[in-house]
Each structure stands twice: as C-alpha cells, then as structure tokens.
Amino acid sequence: MATSPTETWKALRSVWPALAWDKAQFRRGAFHHVAVLGEDAVVRVVYGPHHVQSTEGEAGNLAAFTHAGLPFRIPAVLQDLFHGPDWSAQINSYVPGDHRPLEAWAAVREPLALVLAELAALDPLSGGGLRPVRAWCGAENWPTVVAGITVALPRGEAKAAARVVADVLAAEEWVIPAVVHGDLGLHNVLWDGTALSGLVDFDNACLGDPAMDLAPLVGAFGAAAVADIADADLVARAQLHRASLSLQVAAAAELSGDGELRDFALGNFSDRFRSGTLYDPGPQRIV
C-alpha cells in the first residue's frame, strides 16, 4: 500500500526534527508534495516508482547552478536527501518573493528577457551535471511513452500527437544546446515589487533548445508577444515545444503512476488540437 502524505510528513518530522515544522504550510503540486517552513526551508517530496532517480536528478540540477552567478535568487539543497519506501524528500532553501502568475506581458517582458539572457550566457560546460533533455517525462523514451498513452485517442488526435513529437525532435537536431530552465512559466518566477527576485523549480533544467524556455511564455502571452524578446526562428521552435507541453505532462504522469493527471493533460492536448491553439493560443498580449 502506498504511503499517504500524512504518514510521509510524520516520518520526516522524525528524520529532520530540527526543521521549523511549526511553520509548515503544506501544498500539492503536479509532481511534488511541498511543505514551506516559513522562510527557513522548503521540503519537497516525490512519490512513484522513480522517486529516487527523480529526486537525485532534481538535486543534481540545483547543484549545477550553485556557482552560476545568476543575478537573482535560486534554491539550494540544504541537506542530504532522504529516501523512504516509496517516496524521496529533499530540503531546499527558501527563495523570497511573490508569485504573480497573472501578470501582464508589459510588466514581465523585460525581467523575463533578462532571465533568458542570463541563462543563454552560461557556459554550457557548466551544465554537464544537468539532467538529460525531458528526463522528467521519459528522456529518450518520451516518444514511446507518448505513443502508448495516445493510442486510444481519436485517430486525428493521435496522429497530431505523433506529428508534434516528431517535429520537436527534428527541430532539436539543428540546435546548438544551451542551458535552459525547462519550465520557465510565471508560476516559477518570484517578484519583489516590480523587480524579479528569484527563480525556482529547476527540476527540468537541461542542455537543450533555448526555445524550450519560450514555450510556456507562448502559452501564456501568445507568439506575437514573445516575438518582442526573441527572433523569428526561436519563436517558431518555441511554438513546436509549446504544442508538446501537454504531452510531456501526460508522459510524466504516466511514468509516475498518476492516471488522473495523465488523462487531464491528454484532455488539454485534445482541446487545443480541436480549437486550433496547439501551437499558439493567439494574441493575448497586453501592451
């Protein structure tokens, strides 16, 4: 029987008794259970058959950025990881700042351009310890996982999924890999007033196509807005990656044994396919 979150948190209180558990605020993300312990620390827990590999990879990603010299705060792993019977946990430093996931493009355009420029300027050799591209959703096995979970979709949607995967892989063949965050949506950006204060969740960071970091921004603001801060070729590839995002989530959910999230993500893919918004949701920019 799988360990419940309640049992896991009880166990971790014994493993790490010195932590400020009295300040804990518990949250649930798509792939993590999280306890924010005031401004002292953040405890993240991963469940599923690959919990050890996932947690070690996520911690390794943070270690790779330790000496990157980025001009904003990022998390750091504070102690050794702990592996339970069907879960793993890590303690990260707290990054101060406010989440503003609904911020207008005009307010975030320049700060996000700064983030992209800083990542692009990193020496790719410094990213040698990063996880492989799309490690979180199968890495080189991602196409096979997608093929398996889309076989029951209507024929047109299954063919579209295969085409999206093939287009992403083909586009990446011609790209010089760079350090990318891998999940650069506003949900992972922190603010202090109007200034960017921090960036979190480096789980998907890798040496990959820089267009990967534009894909969530295309989804949030539309390709026309993102063209303000990137050239046409980069935006075009970002649209290919954007079309694949729900298939990445679905594959990751399948690998972690979360059928509900898998089906939700596949539903998102189907909805976008039917509405013609797979590659670009349209002109959402607010100047």
NORJO-V295465 format. One record per residue. PHI is phi in whole degrees, 0 to 359 (NA if undefined). BURIAL is I if it has 24 or more other ideal C-beta (glycine too) atoms within 12 Angstrom, else O. Layout:
phi: {PHI | PHI}
burial: {BURIAL | BURIAL}
This chain:
phi: {NA | 294 | 288 | 280 | 305 | 300 | 294 | 296 | 296 | 297 | 296 | 290 | 298 | 280 | 292 | 237 | 293 | 282 | 289 | 277 | 295 | 293 | 262 | 296 | 242 | 265 | 224 | 235 | 259 | 297 | 232 | 221 | 259 | 230 | 238 | 267 | 261 | 59 | 256 | 278 | 190 | 229 | 257 | 242 | 237 | 245 | 251 | 109 | 295 | 247 | 297 | 293 | 300 | 296 | 293 | 295 | 293 | 295 | 294 | 297 | 298 | 297 | 298 | 294 | 263 | 305 | 249 | 288 | 72 | 294 | 276 | 211 | 285 | 223 | 288 | 226 | 283 | 265 | 218 | 298 | 291 | 233 | 247 | 267 | 294 | 220 | 206 | 225 | 225 | 221 | 251 | 248 | 291 | 277 | 252 | 288 | 141 | 256 | 277 | 225 | 292 | 253 | 296 | 285 | 303 | 301 | 279 | 250 | 305 | 291 | 300 | 291 | 299 | 296 | 302 | 298 | 294 | 294 | 294 | 296 | 278 | 291 | 293 | 305 | 296 | 289 | 265 | 298 | 268 | 284 | 294 | 297 | 304 | 57 | 302 | 292 | 234 | 119 | 54 | 293 | 270 | 306 | 301 | 293 | 297 | 298 | 301 | 291 | 272 | 256 | 298 | 271 | 289 | 308 | 306 | 297 | 287 | 296 | 294 | 296 | 298 | 297 | 293 | 299 | 299 | 298 | 294 | 297 | 297 | 295 | 296 | 290 | 297 | 256 | 258 | 279 | 298 | 224 | 288 | 233 | 289 | 95 | 206 | 274 | 260 | 297 | 293 | 249 | 251 | 244 | 231 | 237 | 67 | 267 | 263 | 289 | 250 | 193 | 223 | 235 | 60 | 267 | 303 | 261 | 300 | 195 | 267 | 207 | 290 | 304 | 295 | 301 | 284 | 272 | 302 | 296 | 287 | 299 | 296 | 275 | 236 | 92 | 296 | 298 | 291 | 297 | 297 | 296 | 237 | 211 | 283 | 298 | 296 | 295 | 294 | 298 | 291 | 300 | 293 | 297 | 296 | 299 | 298 | 269 | 301 | 293 | 288 | 291 | 298 | 298 | 294 | 298 | 295 | 300 | 291 | 267 | 80 | 258 | 295 | 295 | 293 | 304 | 292 | 297 | 294 | 295 | 297 | 298 | 300 | 298 | 299 | 292 | 298 | 292 | 270 | 75 | 245 | 303 | 266 | 198 | 288 | 114 | 283 | 263 | 299 | 237 | 282}
burial: {O | O | I | O | I | O | O | I | I | O | I | I | O | O | I | I | O | O | I | O | I | O | O | O | O | O | O | O | I | I | I | I | I | I | I | I | I | O | O | O | I | I | I | I | I | I | I | I | O | I | I | O | I | I | I | I | I | I | I | I | I | I | I | I | I | O | O | I | O | I | O | I | I | I | I | I | I | I | O | O | I | I | I | I | O | I | I | I | I | I | I | I | I | I | I | O | I | O | O | I | O | O | I | O | I | O | O | I | I | O | I | I | I | O | I | I | O | I | I | I | O | I | O | O | O | O | I | O | I | I | I | I | I | I | I | I | I | I | I | O | O | I | I | O | I | I | I | I | I | I | O | O | I | O | O | O | I | I | O | I | I | I | I | I | I | O | I | I | I | O | I | I | O | O | I | O | I | I | I | I | I | I | I | I | I | I | O | I | I | I | I | O | O | O | O | I | I | I | I | I | I | I | I | I | I | I | I | I | I | I | I | I | I | I | I | I | I | I | I | I | I | I | I | O | I | I | I | I | I | I | O | O | O | I | I | I | I | I | I | I | I | I | I | I | I | I | I | I | I | I | I | I | I | I | I | I | O | I | O | O | I | I | O | O | I | I | O | I | I | I | O | I | I | O | O | O | I | I | I | I | I | O | O | O | I | O | O}
